[in-house]
Amino acid sequence: MRAVIVDTTSSPFARLRPVPVSSVRLEDGFWAPRLERLVKVTLPTQHELLEETGRIDNFRRAAGKLRGPFRGLYFNDSDVYKWVEAAQWALAYARDEGLKRLVDSVVAEIVAAQDADGYLNTYFTFERRGERWTNLRDMHEMYCAGHLFQAAVARARSTGETDLLAAATRFADHIYGVFGPGGREGVDGHPEVEMALVELYRQVGRREYLQLAQLLIERRGRGLIGGSPYHLDHAPFKQLREITGHAVRALYLCCGAADVYMETGDPELWAALDRLWHDLVERKMYVTGGVGSRYEGEAIGDAYELPNERAYAETCAAVANAMWNWRMLLATGAAEYADVMELALYNGALAGISLSGDRYFYVNPLADRGRHRRQRWFECACCPPNIARLIAYVPGMLYARSGEGVYVVLYAASRARVEVGGGAVELVQRTRYPWEGVVEVEVRPEGVDEFSLYLRVPSWARSARVEVNGRGAGPARPGSFFEVRRRWREGDVVRLGLDMGPTLLESHPWVSYNTCRAAIRYGPLIYCLEQADNGHDVWSLAIVPEGLRAEWRPDLLGGVVAVRGRALALDLSGWAGKLYAPLGSVEVPAREVEFTAVPYYAWGNREPGPMVVWARLAGRRGEGGQTLA
């Protein structure tokens, strides 16, 4: 039993192999408390809401245990499956008998609801049985099936139980029989099943599931579900030049394509993935790693269309962005994908859950007047269990391995046992990351001596230093993995020092929303100015670029590094009663004040008030640079 989330162990075209969730023990002050809160707060309260909103009752109804109408949206099954997946990975990390009993009870209801022919979707039982597979564009049948498959794999790998896996394979066989070679040429309007089929193939070895995933990707662009960009049906995937349409659907489809590539090595598939990745990262992604510029269609939007207050940036899209980049990393071993994965994880996705672990954002704007608040739940509740499963993934995302050695992908104080070179190595990581940039990795080999240790040097680092047992090991280039290869001895220590002081970021000039504005980054974290920390309306502050400083605040938002500096507080009273005025006719006095910025993931946890990520800038940039007001 290997509790690995994306199992590329036998994938012929994957550069990296996973490390089981159960092989890692977090000991830090950032992720370890979140994993504990996931088990003690997030998953139990989500279970209560799944019961309260009738989502689990729908399975009881489908099994004939309960009378009454179907409750909620037609794709509500997927919320239950995502919750099961999150809970199973949490159990792989830390055994909890109370959570185990909850999961077992839910799984029993799911299994009992399956039809004799393998079909399983609680909306299409009894009175709607004849409507199965009649509206692939809108009804999410394969999408729900995909989340079932992922939950089943998680259960089998985490606790060894195969009851849900048996149900999943029966359903997958049903779908293959309907839509496999020689069957109906259909695709689901919401991609997700593609990556789930590949993972099911990796689990049980049925090549038909990989074949079906390939078919579903290849059938897109034929107009089978209407031909719209929204549904990713406007062009064949291998011909796509830009990423467009519904953000979550697009990113899930890229996840599936990356998984298929790692099994097949299809060069056209990789070329498309590479084009879409560069289009997203270089033209369409928020500074937080969030994706989705438009409320209409929950869509990605055009190049450089990145509004702040009206950003959609659905939590699920940031989760999907992290998932896609994780797969791209496994395929190539390239640090650029780990950088984007980390960005989305720490910022765009983590903002989707409150510090208390029981309230959620569906939409993640980068500016607000105090009206946007986290909610206990949503009618369309895709985001809460999605952020739960991403947090449960974290222990399994810290490390990876190859034939040459071990990759340290994410930094957190932890202990890990990793198989390498016919033996194993225990790695003890000591760090206060993301608050400090010093990472020490103690190496304790078992049955192996020579291998490489690859340390990720994030692209945001202004400089980096690597030492082995106190001696310099050479220059470390940001945006790469630094290789230390040697014959290791018990207690060898590799030290990575990252320069992670506060940095101001600016946008491409065509992002018109951010003209004369800057965002603050500290290490992997993006910051925002929130009214709760500032005595002035943060929309009217113009920060002074010089003199930013980082300050550890154990009393603030569960303990954070705050970024402080000087700003000009603008007096806009002269604009009272005016929307437009002749240039220079309204005087705007300003006085210097102190400002405080906090990590974006932590905003919205206190009293309502204005918030802004892209703050006005005071003064001018250097010669040849952008003029800033």
C-alpha positions in Angstrom: 0.0 0.0 0.0 1.6 3.2 -1.2 -0.2 6.4 -0.1 0.8 8.4 -3.1 -1.6 10.9 -4.7 -0.4 11.0 -8.2 1.4 7.7 -8.8 4.0 8.1 -11.5 6.1 5.2 -10.1 5.7 3.2 -13.3 4.9 6.1 -15.7 7.5 5.8 -18.5 7.6 9.5 -19.4 7.6 11.0 -15.9 10.9 12.4 -14.6 9.9 12.3 -10.9 8.2 9.8 -8.7 6.0 10.6 -5.7 6.7 10.2 -2.0 3.8 8.7 0.1 1.8 11.1 2.3 2.4 8.6 5.1 6.2 8.9 4.8 6.2 12.6 5.8 5.7 14.1 9.2 5.3 17.9 9.4 6.8 19.6 12.4 6.4 23.2 11.3 4.2 26.1 12.6 2.5 26.7 9.2 1.3 23.4 7.6 1.3 21.1 10.6 -1.4 23.1 12.4 -3.4 23.3 9.2 -3.3 19.5 8.8 -4.5 19.1 12.4 -7.3 21.7 11.9 -8.3 19.8 8.7 -8.9 16.7 10.7 -10.4 18.2 13.8 -12.4 21.1 12.3 -12.7 21.3 8.5 -13.6 17.8 7.6 -16.1 17.2 10.5 -17.9 20.5 9.9 -18.0 19.7 6.2 -19.5 16.4 6.9 -22.2 18.1 9.0 -23.0 20.3 6.0 -23.1 17.4 3.6 -25.7 15.9 5.9 -27.6 19.1 6.5 -27.9 19.9 2.8 -29.1 16.5 1.8 -26.0 15.5 -0.2 -25.6 12.2 1.7 -29.3 11.6 1.9 -29.3 11.6 -1.9 -27.3 8.4 -1.8 -29.6 6.9 0.8 -32.5 7.8 -1.5 -30.8 6.2 -4.5 -30.3 3.0 -2.4 -34.0 2.9 -1.5 -33.3 3.6 2.2 -35.0 7.0 2.1 -38.1 8.5 0.4 -38.4 12.0 -0.9 -37.1 14.2 -3.7 -33.5 14.7 -4.8 -32.0 17.6 -2.9 -29.7 20.3 -4.3 -27.8 20.6 -7.6 -27.6 17.7 -10.0 -23.8 17.4 -9.5 -23.9 17.4 -5.7 -22.5 13.9 -5.6 -19.1 15.3 -6.5 -18.9 17.3 -3.2 -19.3 14.1 -1.3 -16.6 12.4 -3.3 -14.1 15.2 -2.8 -14.8 15.2 0.9 -14.1 11.4 1.0 -10.9 11.9 -1.0 -9.7 14.7 1.4 -10.6 12.6 4.4 -8.8 9.6 3.1 -5.5 11.5 2.5 -5.8 13.1 5.9 -6.1 9.6 7.4 -3.0 8.5 5.4 -1.2 11.3 7.2 -2.7 11.0 10.7 -4.9 8.2 12.0 -8.1 9.6 13.6 -10.8 7.1 14.7 -13.6 9.7 14.7 -12.9 10.8 11.1 -12.4 7.1 10.1 -15.9 6.3 11.3 -17.4 9.2 9.4 -15.7 8.2 6.2 -16.6 4.5 6.5 -20.3 5.5 7.0 -20.3 7.7 4.0 -18.6 5.2 1.8 -21.1 2.6 2.8 -23.9 4.9 1.6 -22.1 5.5 -1.7 -21.6 1.8 -2.4 -25.2 0.9 -1.6 -26.4 3.5 -4.1 -24.8 1.9 -7.1 -27.0 0.4 -9.8 -26.7 -3.2 -11.0 -25.1 -2.1 -14.3 -22.4 -0.1 -12.5 -23.9 3.3 -13.1 -23.7 5.6 -10.1 -25.2 9.1 -10.0 -27.9 9.9 -7.4 -29.6 12.5 -9.6 -30.4 9.9 -12.3 -32.1 7.3 -10.2 -35.8 6.3 -10.2 -37.7 8.9 -12.2 -34.7 10.1 -14.2 -33.2 6.8 -15.0 -34.1 7.2 -18.7 -32.2 10.5 -18.9 -28.7 9.1 -18.3 -26.1 10.3 -20.7 -28.6 12.4 -22.7 -27.0 15.8 -21.9 -23.3 15.4 -21.6 -22.7 19.1 -22.0 -24.5 20.2 -18.9 -25.2 17.4 -16.5 -21.7 16.5 -15.2 -22.2 12.7 -15.1 -18.5 11.9 -16.0 -17.3 14.8 -13.9 -19.0 13.3 -10.8 -17.6 9.9 -11.8 -14.1 11.3 -11.9 -14.3 12.5 -8.4 -15.6 9.1 -7.3 -12.6 7.4 -9.0 -10.2 9.7 -7.2 -11.9 9.1 -3.8 -11.7 5.4 -4.4 -8.0 5.4 -5.3 -7.4 7.6 -2.2 -9.2 5.1 0.0 -7.3 2.1 -1.4 -3.9 3.7 -1.1 -4.4 5.3 2.3 -6.2 2.6 4.4 -6.1 -0.4 2.1 -9.9 -0.7 1.8 -11.2 -1.6 -1.7 -15.0 -1.4 -1.3 -15.1 2.0 -3.0 -12.5 1.0 -5.5 -14.7 -2.0 -6.6 -17.6 0.4 -7.1 -15.4 2.8 -9.1 -14.1 0.1 -11.4 -17.6 -1.1 -12.1 -18.6 2.4 -13.0 -15.5 2.9 -15.1 -16.3 -0.3 -16.9 -19.8 1.0 -17.6 -18.5 4.2 -19.0 -16.0 2.4 -21.1 -18.7 0.2 -22.5 -20.8 3.2 -23.5 -18.1 5.7 -24.6 -15.0 3.5 -25.4 -13.8 2.5 -28.8 -16.7 1.7 -31.1 -19.2 3.3 -28.6 -20.7 6.8 -28.4 -18.4 9.7 -29.3 -19.2 11.9 -26.3 -17.3 14.0 -23.8 -18.4 15.6 -20.6 -18.9 19.4 -20.5 -16.8 19.6 -17.3 -13.4 17.9 -17.7 -12.2 16.0 -14.6 -12.7 12.4 -15.4 -9.6 12.3 -17.7 -7.1 12.6 -14.9 -9.2 10.3 -12.7 -9.2 7.6 -15.3 -5.4 7.7 -15.6 -5.1 7.4 -11.8 -7.5 4.5 -11.8 -5.4 2.9 -14.5 -2.3 3.4 -12.4 -4.0 1.8 -9.4 -5.6 -1.3 -11.0 -3.6 -1.7 -14.2 -6.6 -1.7 -16.6 -5.3 -0.1 -19.8 -8.8 0.5 -21.0 -9.1 3.4 -18.6 -6.0 5.1 -20.0 -7.3 4.5 -23.5 -10.6 6.1 -22.6 -8.9 9.1 -21.1 -7.0 9.5 -24.3 -10.2 9.3 -26.3 -12.0 11.9 -24.2 -9.1 14.3 -24.8 -8.9 13.6 -28.5 -12.7 14.0 -29.0 -12.7 17.6 -27.8 -13.0 20.2 -30.5 -15.3 18.2 -32.7 -18.4 20.0 -31.6 -19.8 17.0 -29.8 -21.1 19.3 -27.0 -21.7 22.4 -28.9 -18.2 23.6 -29.9 -17.9 26.5 -27.4 -14.7 27.7 -25.7 -16.6 27.6 -22.4 -16.7 23.8 -22.6 -13.2 23.5 -24.2 -14.9 22.1 -27.3 -13.9 24.8 -29.8 -10.7 23.2 -31.1 -8.8 20.0 -30.7 -6.7 20.0 -27.6 -3.5 19.4 -29.5 -4.2 22.5 -31.7 -4.9 24.9 -28.9 -2.8 28.1 -29.0 -4.1 29.7 -25.8 -5.9 28.7 -22.6 -9.4 30.0 -22.5 -12.9 29.2 -21.4 -14.1 28.2 -17.9 -11.1 28.3 -15.7 -11.5 25.2 -13.6 -12.6 23.1 -16.6 -9.6 24.3 -18.6 -7.1 23.5 -15.8 -8.6 20.1 -15.0 -8.3 19.2 -18.7 -4.7 20.2 -18.6 -4.2 17.9 -15.6 -5.7 15.0 -17.5 -3.6 15.8 -20.6 -0.4 15.9 -18.4 -1.3 12.5 -16.9 -1.9 11.0 -20.3 1.4 12.4 -21.5 3.3 10.8 -18.6 2.0 7.4 -19.7 2.2 7.8 -23.5 4.9 10.4 -24.2 2.8 11.9 -27.0 4.9 14.9 -28.2 1.9 16.8 -29.6 0.2 16.6 -26.3 3.3 18.0 -24.5 3.7 20.8 -27.1 0.1 21.8 -26.4 0.6 21.7 -22.6 3.7 23.8 -22.9 2.0 26.4 -25.1 -1.0 26.6 -22.7 1.3 26.9 -19.6 3.2 29.8 -21.0 0.0 31.5 -22.1 -1.4 31.2 -18.6 1.7 32.1 -16.6 2.9 34.9 -18.8 -0.4 36.6 -19.8 -3.4 35.4 -17.8 -2.6 34.4 -14.2 -3.0 36.6 -11.2 -0.1 37.5 -9.0 -1.6 35.2 -6.4 -1.6 32.2 -8.7 -5.4 32.6 -9.0 -7.0 32.0 -12.4 -10.2 33.4 -13.9 -10.8 37.1 -14.7 -14.5 37.0 -15.5 -17.7 36.3 -13.5 -19.4 35.6 -16.8 -18.7 31.9 -17.5 -16.2 31.8 -14.6 -13.8 32.3 -17.4 -10.1 32.9 -17.8 -10.5 36.0 -20.0 -8.2 37.6 -22.5 -4.5 38.2 -22.2 -3.7 40.9 -19.6 -7.3 41.1 -18.6 -6.7 40.9 -14.8 -9.2 43.2 -12.9 -8.7 43.3 -9.2 -12.0 44.1 -7.5 -13.9 42.1 -10.1 -11.5 39.2 -10.1 -13.3 35.9 -10.1 -10.3 33.7 -9.3 -12.4 30.8 -8.0 -10.8 28.8 -5.2 -11.2 25.7 -7.3 -9.2 27.3 -10.1 -6.2 28.0 -7.8 -6.5 24.4 -6.5 -6.5 23.2 -10.1 -3.5 25.4 -11.0 -1.5 23.8 -8.2 -2.6 20.3 -9.3 -1.6 21.0 -13.0 1.8 22.4 -12.1 2.4 19.5 -9.8 1.9 17.1 -12.7 4.1 19.3 -15.0 6.8 19.0 -12.3 6.5 15.3 -12.1 6.7 15.0 -15.9 9.9 17.1 -16.2 11.6 17.9 -12.9 11.7 21.6 -13.9 11.6 24.0 -11.0 9.4 26.6 -12.9 6.4 24.4 -12.3 7.1 24.0 -8.6 7.3 27.8 -8.4 3.8 28.2 -9.8 2.5 25.3 -7.7 3.8 27.0 -4.6 2.4 30.4 -5.6 -1.1 29.0 -6.1 -0.9 26.9 -2.9 0.2 29.6 -0.5 -1.9 32.4 -1.9 -4.7 31.9 -4.4 -5.9 28.6 -2.9 -5.2 29.1 0.8 -7.1 32.3 0.8 -10.2 30.2 0.1 -10.4 28.9 3.7 -10.6 30.9 6.9 -7.9 30.7 9.6 -10.5 28.9 11.7 -10.9 26.2 9.1 -14.7 26.3 8.7 -15.5 29.3 6.4 -14.8 29.7 2.7 -14.3 32.0 -0.3 -15.7 30.9 -3.6 -14.4 34.0 -5.3 -11.0 35.6 -4.4 -10.8 39.3 -5.4 -7.6 41.3 -5.2 -9.4 44.4 -4.0 -12.5 44.9 -1.9 -14.5 47.6 -0.1 -15.4 45.3 2.8 -18.4 43.5 1.4 -16.8 40.2 0.4 -16.8 37.7 3.3 -16.2 34.0 3.7 -19.3 31.8 3.9 -20.1 28.7 5.9 -21.1 26.9 2.7 -22.5 27.4 -0.8 -25.3 26.0 -2.8 -22.7 25.1 -5.4 -20.2 23.8 -2.8 -17.3 22.7 -5.0 -14.7 24.9 -3.3 -14.8 23.8 0.3 -14.0 20.1 -0.2 -11.6 21.1 -2.9 -9.4 23.2 -0.7 -9.7 20.5 2.0 -8.2 17.9 -0.4 -5.4 20.2 -1.5 -4.4 20.8 2.1 -4.5 17.0 2.6 -2.1 16.7 -0.4 0.6 18.9 1.1 2.7 16.2 2.9 2.8 14.3 -0.4 4.0 17.3 -2.3 7.0 18.2 -0.2 9.4 15.7 -1.8 9.8 13.7 -4.9 12.5 11.3 -6.2 14.2 10.2 -9.3 16.7 7.5 -10.3 19.5 10.0 -9.3 18.2 11.1 -5.9 15.7 13.1 -3.9 14.0 16.4 -4.7 13.1 18.8 -2.0 10.2 20.6 -3.6 8.5 22.6 -0.8 10.0 23.8 2.4 8.6 23.0 5.8 10.1 21.7 9.0 9.5 17.9 8.6 10.8 14.4 8.7 10.6 12.2 5.6 11.7 8.7 4.7 12.3 8.4 1.0 13.3 5.4 -1.0 16.4 6.0 -3.2 19.1 4.0 -5.0 18.0 0.6 -3.6 17.9 1.9 -0.1 16.3 4.8 1.8 17.2 8.1 3.3 15.6 9.9 6.3 15.6 13.7 5.7 15.1 16.0 8.7 14.2 19.5 7.5 14.6 22.4 9.9 13.3 25.8 8.9 10.8 28.6 9.7 9.7 28.9 6.1 7.8 30.8 4.8 8.7 33.3 7.4 12.5 32.8 7.1 14.7 31.8 4.2 17.1 29.5 6.0 16.6 25.7 5.4 18.7 23.0 6.8 18.3 19.4 5.6 20.0 16.7 7.7 20.7 13.5 5.7 20.5 10.1 7.3 21.1 7.4 4.7 20.0 3.8 5.2 21.6 1.2 2.9 22.6 3.7 0.3 25.5 6.2 0.3 25.9 8.0 -3.0 22.9 9.9 -4.5 21.9 13.5 -5.3 19.9 15.9 -3.1 18.1 18.5 -5.2 17.1 21.7 -3.4 14.6 24.0 -5.1 15.9 27.6 -5.4 12.6 29.5 -5.9 12.6 32.1 -8.7 11.5 34.8 -6.3 14.8 34.5 -4.4 17.0 37.5 -5.0 20.0 35.4 -4.2 20.7 32.0 -2.7 23.6 30.2 -0.9 24.2 26.5 -0.4 26.5 25.0 2.1 27.3 21.4 2.9 28.6 20.8 6.5 29.4 24.5 6.7 31.4 24.7 3.4 30.2 26.6 0.4 28.9 24.3 -2.4 28.8 26.8 -5.3 26.4 29.4 -6.7 22.7 28.6 -6.6 20.6 30.0 -9.4 17.0 31.1 -8.6 14.4 29.2 -10.6 16.3 25.9 -10.6 17.0 22.8 -8.5 20.5 22.9 -7.0 22.1 19.4 -7.1 24.3 18.2 -4.3 25.8 14.9 -5.2 28.1 13.1 -2.8 28.7 10.0 -0.7 26.5 10.8 2.3 27.3 10.1 5.9 24.9 10.0 8.8 24.3 13.6 10.0 25.5 15.5 6.9 23.7 18.8 6.8 22.9 20.9 3.7 22.0 24.5 4.3 20.1 26.7 1.9 19.9 30.4 2.5 17.4 32.4 0.5 17.3 36.2 0.4 13.6 36.8 1.0 13.2 40.4 2.0 10.1 42.3 1.0 10.0 43.0 -2.7 7.7 45.2 -4.8 6.3 43.7 -8.0 4.9 45.6 -11.0 2.6 44.3 -13.8 3.1 44.2 -17.5 2.1 47.7 -18.8 -0.9 46.2 -20.6 -2.5 45.2 -17.3 -4.2 48.6 -17.2 -5.8 47.9 -13.8 -2.3 48.0 -12.1 -0.8 51.1 -13.8 1.2 53.0 -11.2 0.6 50.3 -8.6 2.7 47.6 -7.0 2.2 44.4 -5.1 4.3 43.3 -2.1 5.9 39.9 -2.1 7.8 38.3 0.8 9.2 34.9 0.0 6.4 32.8 -1.5 3.7 35.0 -0.1 1.8 37.8 -1.7 0.7 40.6 0.6 -2.3 42.9 0.9 -3.2 46.1 2.8 -6.2 45.5 4.9 -8.2 48.2 6.8 -7.9 46.4 10.1 -4.2 47.1 10.2 -4.2 50.7 8.9 -5.8 53.9 10.2 -6.5 55.1 6.7 -8.6 53.9 3.8 -6.1 51.6 2.1 -7.6 52.5 -1.3 -6.2 56.0 -0.7 -2.7 55.0 0.4 0.3 55.5 -1.9 3.1 53.4 -0.6 6.7 54.7 -0.7 8.9 52.1 -2.4 11.9 52.6 -0.2 12.4 51.3 3.3 10.1 48.2 3.4 10.8 46.0 6.4 9.6 42.6 7.6 8.4 42.2 11.2 7.4 38.9 12.9 4.1 39.3 14.6 3.1 36.3 16.7 0.0 38.1 17.9 -1.4 38.8 14.4 -3.5 36.3 12.4 -2.1 33.3 14.0 1.4 34.5 13.7 2.7 36.1 10.5 5.5 38.2 9.2 4.0 41.6 8.5 5.5 44.0 6.0 5.7 47.6 7.1 6.7 50.9 5.5 5.9 54.4 4.7 2.9 55.6 2.7 1.2 58.8 1.7 -2.4 59.1 2.9 -4.3 60.9 0.2 -7.0 63.4 1.2 -9.7 62.9 -1.4 -12.2 65.4 0.1 -11.6 67.7 -2.9 -13.3 65.1 -5.1 -16.5 65.2 -3.1 -19.4 65.5 -5.5 -17.2 65.0 -8.5 -16.5 62.0 -10.8 -14.5 63.9 -13.4 -12.7 67.2 -13.3 -10.1 69.1 -15.5 -6.7 67.7 -15.1 -4.9 69.2 -12.1 -7.9 71.2 -11.0 -8.6 69.1 -7.8 -6.0 69.4 -5.1 -5.1 66.1 -3.3 -3.1 66.9 -0.1 -1.1 64.0 1.3 0.6 63.3 4.6 3.1 60.6 5.4 1.9 57.6 7.5 3.0 54.1 8.4 1.3 51.2 6.6 1.1 47.5 7.5 0.6 44.7 4.9 -0.3 41.1 5.8 -0.3 37.8 3.8 -3.1 37.7 1.2 -4.2 34.2 2.4 -5.1 35.7 5.8 -7.3 38.6 4.7 -11.0 38.7 5.6 -10.6 37.0 9.0 -11.3 40.1 11.0 -13.8 43.0 10.9 -14.9 44.0 7.3 -13.1 46.8 5.6 -11.3 47.8 2.4 -8.5 45.6 1.1 -6.1 46.0 -1.8 -3.2 43.9 -3.2 -2.1 46.3 -5.9 -1.4 49.5 -3.9 -0.8 52.9 -5.3 2.8 54.0 -5.5 4.2 57.3 -4.4 7.1 58.9 -6.3 8.8 57.8 -9.5 10.7 54.7 -10.6 14.2 54.9 -11.9 15.3 56.3 -15.3 13.5 54.7 -18.2 11.0 53.1 -15.9 7.2 53.6 -15.5 6.0 56.9 -14.1 4.2 56.2 -10.8 1.8 58.5 -9.1 
